Amino acid sequence: MTEILGFLRSRMFEIVTILGALTLCFKQPKRKDGWIWFALAVAADLAFNVLWADWMRSHPGSMAYNLVRYFGQFFFVLGIVYLWLDCRLLTAVFVATTAYSMQQLAGRLSGALGILLAPEARSKLVDFLLLLLCVLAVFIVTLLLFRRRNRGYSRVIQIANPTQLIITTLALAVMIVIEEIDLPMIRSVTDRTINFANYLSSAIFALMIIILEFNVLQQHDLEEELAVTRRILEEERKQYEREKEVVEVINIKCHDLRHQLQAVGQSIPEHEKEQIQEAVRQYDSRVKTGNRALDVVLTMKRMICEGSDIEFSCLVNGALLNFMEESDIYSLFGNLLDNAIEEARHFDSEHRVISLSVAQEQQFVLIHEENFIQAVPQMVDGLPQTTKADKENHGFGVRSMRLIAEKYNGHFMIHVDKSLFRLDIMLPIPPAEG
């Protein structure tokens, strides 16, 4: 038993780095023949470690051979990932560096905790179990960070800042070299406080490497989300131009129909005349707020509400929003009302209600919207998360609304109280020019 524990502990470095890499990239896209290359690379790694163990028997405690082991394992993990995944080399570097840092963090933490134990409580079994516990804790924390960043643990790893990644990897390499150079001196120290501080400082350094690694991914996420949001805003601007033309055509046709109805007089039955008048009334549900863009979007959404038996009440002073760009107004209120209409369609007639107001309060424009919701959404960073399965292509509407509010130095707030959803936007009114 003691020999088995000793063997496993001596190989934990290789085991943890490979398991760390597997965990980080298991759901990433693989090469067509990736599993074959993966098996070959792992076999080569095992052969390397057998040879390294044989070399070490003839060169015990050699710094050069230890460095060969550490850097050799890093490059083997990098090769395993690159041959296994359908990815760029930078992605493989990220996975290898993160997996290596996970091993360093777990190993140094277990060492620090081991020093805190009383000497009589220490044994090879206790040390091994302590190491396993630290490995498990590090893996759980890393996966939680990765899952939170990677929105459902499904997106492809992309590197936004190669320079930062390279610097982080080099910092890890420098740490390994420095620790190996200082190893003889560290082993000669018997003071438990100094040894604990040494282990703890190494663990903190490894943790900082992991944080910096995920910061590289976070930068890519932000850039990607911003690009998608901008694209959506541009598409909405084009949609606004099309709907503006549609509303103008509808207004003209409704005007013409009224005159034609007056011209035909009593030549058609009264009930048919009433049906035509009702149809004209529904299509001529123009909203006049004092802002052309807001008139367009509210007119279109009101027609949708009437077709879906949704009660849409609005008390809006559109002139208060004349300082905003038309495309921003269309995008803001379009997304706001699209979400409300989608929720309202799930209810019976009693709860198919949407309320919207735009009013002035001192030097601010207050936008308030209410509607019923089926279930309380999960909130992340103050925003409700989409319930659609395709999270990659949904959920940007709310983010674009907040982006528009921030563009005008405003505040964007969402409140959910049981089955009632409230959205509030407060925009400062710019001072009059001149």
C-alpha positions as CSV (number, residue, x, y, z in Angstrom):
1,M,0.0,0.0,0.0
2,T,2.8,2.4,0.9
3,E,4.6,1.7,-2.4
4,I,1.4,2.3,-4.4
5,L,0.8,5.6,-2.6
6,G,4.4,6.6,-3.1
7,F,4.2,5.8,-6.8
8,L,0.9,7.6,-7.3
9,R,2.2,10.7,-5.4
10,S,5.4,10.7,-7.5
11,R,3.3,10.7,-10.7
12,M,0.6,13.2,-9.5
13,F,2.3,15.9,-11.5
14,E,1.8,14.2,-14.8
15,I,-1.7,12.9,-13.8
16,V,-3.1,16.2,-12.7
17,T,-1.7,18.2,-15.7
18,I,-3.3,15.7,-18.2
19,L,-6.6,15.6,-16.3
20,G,-6.6,19.3,-16.0
21,A,-6.2,19.6,-19.8
22,L,-8.9,17.0,-20.4
23,T,-11.3,18.8,-18.1
24,L,-10.8,22.2,-19.7
25,C,-11.2,21.1,-23.3
26,F,-13.4,18.0,-23.2
27,K,-16.4,19.8,-24.8
28,Q,-14.2,21.7,-27.3
29,P,-14.4,20.7,-31.0
30,K,-12.1,17.8,-31.8
31,R,-10.1,16.9,-34.9
32,K,-11.6,14.1,-37.1
33,D,-8.9,11.7,-36.0
34,G,-8.2,13.6,-32.8
35,W,-8.7,10.6,-30.4
36,I,-6.0,8.6,-32.3
37,W,-3.5,11.4,-32.0
38,F,-4.6,11.9,-28.4
39,A,-3.8,8.2,-27.6
40,L,-0.4,8.4,-29.4
41,A,0.5,11.6,-27.6
42,V,-0.4,10.1,-24.2
43,A,1.6,7.0,-25.0
44,A,4.6,9.2,-25.9
45,D,4.2,11.1,-22.6
46,L,4.2,7.8,-20.6
47,A,7.3,6.7,-22.5
48,F,9.0,10.0,-21.7
49,N,8.2,9.7,-18.0
50,V,9.5,6.1,-17.9
51,L,12.8,7.3,-19.5
52,W,12.9,10.3,-17.2
53,A,12.5,8.0,-14.1
54,D,15.3,5.8,-15.4
55,W,17.6,8.9,-15.9
56,M,16.8,10.2,-12.4
57,R,17.9,6.9,-10.8
58,S,21.4,7.6,-12.1
59,H,21.1,11.4,-11.4
60,P,19.2,11.8,-8.2
61,G,18.3,15.4,-7.3
62,S,19.7,16.8,-10.5
63,M,18.2,20.3,-11.3
64,A,18.8,19.8,-15.0
65,Y,16.8,16.6,-15.1
66,N,14.0,18.0,-13.0
67,L,13.7,20.9,-15.4
68,V,13.6,18.4,-18.3
69,R,10.7,16.7,-16.6
70,Y,8.7,19.8,-15.9
71,F,9.2,21.5,-19.2
72,G,8.9,18.2,-21.1
73,Q,5.5,17.5,-19.4
74,F,4.3,21.0,-20.4
75,F,5.2,20.5,-24.0
76,F,3.6,17.0,-24.0
77,V,0.4,18.4,-22.6
78,L,0.5,21.2,-25.2
79,G,1.0,18.6,-28.0
80,I,-1.8,16.4,-26.7
81,V,-4.2,19.3,-26.7
82,Y,-3.1,20.6,-30.1
83,L,-3.3,17.1,-31.8
84,W,-6.6,16.3,-30.1
85,L,-8.5,19.5,-30.6
86,D,-9.4,21.4,-33.8
87,C,-7.8,24.6,-32.5
88,R,-5.1,27.1,-32.9
89,L,-1.7,26.7,-31.2
90,L,-2.5,29.6,-28.9
91,T,-5.6,27.7,-27.6
92,A,-3.3,24.7,-26.8
93,V,-0.9,27.0,-25.0
94,F,-3.8,28.4,-22.9
95,V,-5.0,24.9,-21.9
96,A,-1.4,23.6,-21.1
97,T,-0.6,26.7,-19.0
98,T,-3.8,26.6,-17.1
99,A,-3.6,22.8,-16.5
100,Y,0.0,23.3,-15.3
101,S,-1.0,26.1,-13.0
102,M,-3.9,24.0,-11.6
103,Q,-1.3,21.3,-10.7
104,Q,1.0,23.9,-9.1
105,L,-1.8,25.4,-7.1
106,A,-3.0,22.0,-5.8
107,G,0.5,20.8,-5.0
108,R,1.5,24.0,-3.1
109,L,-1.8,24.2,-1.2
110,S,-1.4,20.6,0.0
111,G,2.2,21.3,1.0
112,A,1.1,24.4,3.0
113,L,-1.8,22.5,4.7
114,G,0.5,19.6,5.4
115,I,2.9,21.9,7.4
116,L,0.0,23.0,9.5
117,L,-0.6,19.4,10.6
118,A,1.1,18.2,13.8
119,P,4.1,15.9,12.9
120,E,2.4,12.9,14.6
121,A,-0.6,13.3,12.4
122,R,1.4,13.2,9.2
123,S,1.7,10.0,7.1
124,K,2.0,9.1,3.5
125,L,-1.7,8.3,3.4
126,V,-2.6,11.6,5.0
127,D,-0.4,13.5,2.6
128,F,-1.9,11.7,-0.3
129,L,-5.5,12.3,0.8
130,L,-4.6,15.9,1.4
131,L,-3.2,16.3,-2.1
132,L,-6.4,14.6,-3.6
133,L,-8.6,17.0,-1.6
134,C,-6.6,20.0,-2.9
135,V,-6.7,18.7,-6.5
136,L,-10.5,18.3,-6.2
137,A,-11.0,21.7,-4.8
138,V,-8.8,23.4,-7.5
139,F,-10.6,21.5,-10.2
140,I,-14.0,22.5,-8.9
141,V,-13.1,26.2,-8.6
142,T,-11.5,26.3,-12.0
143,L,-14.4,24.6,-13.7
144,L,-16.9,27.0,-12.0
145,L,-14.8,30.0,-13.3
146,F,-14.6,28.4,-16.7
147,R,-18.3,27.6,-16.8
148,R,-19.3,31.0,-15.7
149,R,-17.1,32.6,-18.3
150,N,-18.0,30.2,-21.1
151,R,-21.8,30.7,-20.9
152,G,-22.9,27.1,-20.5
153,Y,-19.5,25.4,-20.9
154,S,-20.0,25.0,-24.6
155,R,-18.3,27.8,-26.4
156,V,-15.0,27.4,-28.3
157,I,-11.9,28.7,-26.5
158,Q,-10.7,31.8,-28.3
159,I,-7.7,34.0,-27.3
160,A,-8.2,37.8,-27.6
161,N,-4.8,38.9,-26.3
162,P,-2.0,36.6,-27.5
163,T,0.7,38.8,-25.9
164,Q,-0.9,38.6,-22.4
165,L,-1.1,34.8,-22.8
166,I,2.5,34.5,-23.8
167,I,3.6,36.7,-20.9
168,T,1.6,34.6,-18.5
169,T,3.1,31.4,-19.9
170,L,6.6,32.8,-19.6
171,A,5.9,34.0,-16.0
172,L,5.0,30.4,-15.2
173,A,8.2,29.1,-16.7
174,V,10.3,31.6,-14.7
175,M,8.5,30.5,-11.5
176,I,9.4,26.9,-12.2
177,V,13.1,27.7,-12.9
178,I,13.4,29.9,-9.8
179,E,11.8,27.3,-7.6
180,E,14.1,24.6,-8.9
181,I,17.2,26.8,-8.3
182,D,16.0,27.5,-4.8
183,L,15.0,23.9,-4.0
184,P,18.3,22.9,-2.2
185,M,18.0,26.0,0.0
186,I,14.3,25.4,0.7
187,R,14.9,21.8,1.7
188,S,17.6,22.9,4.2
189,V,15.2,25.2,6.0
190,T,13.6,23.6,9.1
191,D,11.5,26.5,10.2
192,R,7.8,25.6,9.6
193,T,6.7,29.3,9.3
194,I,9.2,29.9,6.5
195,N,8.3,26.7,4.7
196,F,4.6,27.5,5.0
197,A,5.2,31.0,3.6
198,N,7.1,29.5,0.7
199,Y,4.3,27.1,-0.2
200,L,1.7,29.7,0.2
201,S,3.5,32.3,-2.0
202,S,3.9,29.7,-4.7
203,A,0.2,28.8,-4.4
204,I,-0.8,32.4,-4.7
205,F,1.4,32.9,-7.7
206,A,-0.2,29.9,-9.4
207,L,-3.7,31.2,-8.6
208,M,-2.8,34.6,-10.2
209,I,-1.7,32.7,-13.3
210,I,-5.1,31.0,-13.5
211,I,-6.9,34.3,-13.0
212,L,-4.8,36.0,-15.7
213,E,-5.5,33.1,-18.1
214,F,-9.3,33.5,-17.6
215,N,-8.9,37.2,-18.0
216,V,-7.6,36.5,-21.5
217,L,-10.8,34.6,-22.3
218,Q,-13.0,37.3,-20.7
219,Q,-11.4,39.9,-22.9
220,H,-12.4,37.9,-26.0
221,D,-16.0,37.4,-24.6
222,L,-16.4,41.2,-24.1
223,E,-15.1,41.9,-27.6
224,E,-17.3,39.3,-29.2
225,E,-20.4,40.4,-27.3
226,L,-19.8,44.0,-28.2
227,A,-19.3,43.0,-31.9
228,V,-22.6,41.1,-31.9
229,T,-24.5,43.9,-30.1
230,R,-23.2,46.4,-32.7
231,R,-24.2,44.1,-35.5
232,I,-27.7,43.8,-34.0
233,L,-28.0,47.5,-33.6
234,E,-27.0,48.0,-37.2
235,E,-29.6,45.4,-38.3
236,E,-32.2,47.2,-36.2
237,R,-31.3,50.5,-37.8
238,K,-32.0,49.0,-41.2
239,Q,-35.2,47.5,-39.9
240,Y,-36.3,50.9,-38.6
241,E,-35.9,52.4,-42.1
242,R,-38.0,49.6,-43.6
243,E,-40.8,49.9,-41.0
244,K,-40.8,53.7,-41.3
245,E,-41.6,53.2,-45.0
246,V,-44.3,50.6,-44.2
247,V,-46.0,53.0,-41.7
248,E,-46.0,55.8,-44.2
249,V,-47.5,53.5,-46.9
250,I,-50.2,52.3,-44.4
251,N,-51.0,55.9,-43.5
252,I,-51.4,56.8,-47.1
253,K,-53.6,53.8,-47.9
254,C,-55.8,54.4,-44.8
255,H,-56.3,58.0,-45.9
256,D,-57.2,56.9,-49.4
257,L,-59.7,54.3,-48.0
258,R,-61.5,56.9,-46.0
259,H,-62.1,59.1,-49.0
260,Q,-63.2,56.1,-51.1
261,L,-65.7,55.1,-48.4
262,Q,-67.1,58.6,-48.4
263,A,-67.3,58.4,-52.2
264,V,-69.2,55.1,-52.4
265,G,-71.7,56.4,-49.8
266,Q,-74.7,54.1,-49.6
267,S,-73.8,51.8,-52.6
268,I,-72.5,49.1,-50.2
269,P,-74.3,47.4,-47.3
270,E,-73.9,49.1,-43.9
271,H,-72.4,46.0,-42.3
272,E,-69.7,45.7,-45.0
273,K,-69.0,49.4,-44.6
274,E,-68.6,48.9,-40.8
275,Q,-66.2,46.0,-41.4
276,I,-64.1,48.1,-43.7
277,Q,-64.1,51.0,-41.3
278,E,-63.0,48.7,-38.5
279,A,-60.1,47.3,-40.7
280,V,-59.1,50.9,-41.4
281,R,-59.2,51.8,-37.8
282,Q,-57.0,48.8,-36.8
283,Y,-54.4,49.7,-39.5
284,D,-54.6,53.4,-38.8
285,S,-53.6,52.9,-35.2
286,R,-50.9,55.6,-35.5
287,V,-49.3,56.8,-32.3
288,K,-48.3,60.4,-32.2
289,T,-45.8,61.1,-29.4
290,G,-43.8,64.0,-30.8
291,N,-40.9,61.8,-31.9
292,R,-40.9,60.3,-35.3
293,A,-38.9,57.2,-34.5
294,L,-40.9,56.4,-31.4
295,D,-44.1,56.9,-33.5
296,V,-42.9,54.3,-35.9
297,V,-42.0,51.6,-33.3
298,L,-45.1,52.2,-31.2
299,T,-47.4,52.1,-34.2
300,M,-45.9,48.8,-35.4
301,K,-46.0,47.2,-31.9
302,R,-49.6,48.4,-31.3
303,M,-50.7,46.7,-34.4
304,I,-49.0,43.5,-33.2
305,C,-50.7,43.8,-29.9
306,E,-54.2,44.3,-31.4
307,G,-53.6,41.2,-33.6
308,S,-52.7,39.2,-30.5
309,D,-55.4,40.6,-28.2
310,I,-52.8,42.3,-26.0
311,E,-53.9,45.4,-24.1
312,F,-51.2,48.0,-24.8
313,S,-51.5,51.2,-22.8
314,C,-48.9,53.9,-23.3
315,L,-48.6,57.4,-21.9
316,V,-45.6,58.8,-23.7
317,N,-44.1,62.2,-24.3
318,G,-41.8,61.4,-27.2
319,A,-40.5,64.9,-27.5
320,L,-38.4,64.3,-24.4
321,L,-36.3,61.8,-26.4
322,N,-35.5,64.1,-29.3
323,F,-31.9,64.3,-28.1
324,M,-31.5,60.5,-28.9
325,E,-30.6,59.1,-32.3
326,E,-33.6,57.6,-34.1
327,S,-31.9,54.2,-34.5
328,D,-31.3,54.1,-30.8
329,I,-34.9,54.9,-30.0
330,Y,-36.1,52.2,-32.4
331,S,-33.7,49.6,-30.9
332,L,-34.4,50.5,-27.3
333,F,-38.2,50.5,-27.5
334,G,-38.3,47.7,-30.1
335,N,-36.4,45.3,-27.9
336,L,-38.3,46.4,-24.8
337,L,-41.7,45.8,-26.4
338,D,-40.8,42.6,-28.3
339,N,-39.8,41.0,-25.0
340,A,-43.0,42.2,-23.3
341,I,-45.2,41.0,-26.2
342,E,-43.5,37.6,-26.2
343,E,-44.3,37.2,-22.5
344,A,-47.8,38.5,-22.8
345,R,-48.7,35.9,-25.4
346,H,-48.3,33.1,-22.8
347,F,-51.1,34.5,-20.6
348,D,-54.9,34.6,-20.8
349,S,-56.7,37.8,-21.7
350,E,-56.7,39.1,-18.1
351,H,-52.9,39.2,-17.9
352,R,-52.2,40.2,-21.5
353,V,-51.3,43.7,-20.5
354,I,-48.3,45.9,-21.3
355,S,-47.9,49.3,-19.8
356,L,-45.4,51.9,-21.0
357,S,-44.7,55.5,-20.0
358,V,-42.2,58.1,-20.8
359,A,-42.2,61.2,-18.6
360,Q,-40.0,63.9,-17.2
361,E,-38.9,64.0,-13.6
362,Q,-36.8,67.1,-12.9
363,Q,-33.8,66.9,-15.3
364,F,-34.3,63.2,-16.2
365,V,-36.5,61.3,-18.7
366,L,-38.0,58.3,-17.0
367,I,-39.0,55.3,-19.1
368,H,-41.1,52.7,-17.3
369,E,-42.5,49.4,-18.7
370,E,-44.5,46.7,-16.9
371,N,-45.8,43.3,-18.0
372,F,-46.6,39.9,-16.5
373,I,-44.1,37.1,-16.7
374,Q,-44.5,33.3,-16.4
375,A,-41.4,32.6,-14.3
376,V,-38.8,34.6,-12.5
377,P,-35.7,34.7,-14.8
378,Q,-32.2,34.0,-13.6
379,M,-30.4,37.3,-13.1
380,V,-26.7,37.7,-13.9
381,D,-25.0,41.1,-13.5
382,G,-28.4,42.8,-13.2
383,L,-29.8,41.3,-16.4
384,P,-32.3,38.5,-17.0
385,Q,-30.8,35.5,-18.8
386,T,-32.5,34.1,-21.8
387,T,-34.5,30.9,-21.4
388,K,-34.0,29.9,-25.0
389,A,-31.9,26.8,-25.7
390,D,-29.7,28.7,-28.2
391,K,-28.0,31.0,-25.7
392,E,-25.3,31.9,-28.3
393,N,-27.7,33.8,-30.5
394,H,-30.2,35.1,-27.9
395,G,-30.1,37.4,-24.9
396,F,-28.5,40.3,-26.7
397,G,-31.6,42.4,-26.8
398,V,-31.5,43.3,-23.1
399,R,-27.7,43.9,-23.3
400,S,-28.2,46.3,-26.2
401,M,-30.9,48.2,-24.2
402,R,-28.4,48.7,-21.4
403,L,-25.7,49.7,-23.8
404,I,-28.0,52.4,-25.3
405,A,-28.9,53.7,-21.8
406,E,-25.2,53.9,-20.9
407,K,-24.5,55.6,-24.2
408,Y,-26.6,58.5,-22.9
409,N,-25.2,58.4,-19.4
410,G,-28.4,56.8,-18.1
411,H,-29.3,54.1,-15.6
412,F,-30.9,50.8,-16.6
413,M,-32.7,48.8,-14.0
414,I,-34.8,45.7,-13.9
415,H,-37.0,44.5,-11.1
416,V,-38.9,41.2,-10.9
417,D,-41.6,40.9,-8.2
418,K,-43.2,37.4,-8.4
419,S,-45.1,37.5,-11.7
420,L,-44.6,41.2,-12.5
421,F,-41.6,42.4,-14.6
422,R,-40.6,46.1,-14.3
423,L,-38.1,47.9,-16.4
424,D,-36.9,51.4,-15.6
425,I,-34.5,53.6,-17.6
426,M,-33.5,57.0,-16.3
427,L,-31.8,59.3,-18.9
428,P,-30.4,62.8,-18.1
429,I,-31.8,65.5,-20.3
430,P,-28.9,67.3,-22.0
431,P,-28.7,71.1,-21.4
432,A,-30.2,73.2,-24.2
433,E,-27.6,74.5,-26.6
434,G,-26.9,78.1,-26.9
